[in-house]
């Protein structure tokens, strides 16, 4: 398997994980609240945390999908800001990175 195929497979696997997480979040959000007012208050606080996790997951999924698109376009590994190559170490750590470490700061 080529390096690009490995990257694509890793990104696709990550996208699948994130999609599954979103599905689980949506299922959790669809649950009915308790009749007990104290428990209901706690459940609503938990919903706020879950909403935050959902937002973060959607943002991560968008980044992964954008990286897959860059792979298809042939611009993967090129900084979207300065146009220079993104260091291989950065791409290993964050395969969805769209900017080099200098531009990301």
ABEGO torsion letter per residue (X at the ends): XBAAAAAAAAAAAAAAAAAAAAAAAAAAAABBBBABAAAAAAAAAAAAAAAAAAAAAAAAAAAAAAAAAAAAAGABGBBAAAGBBBBAAAAAABAABABBAAAAX
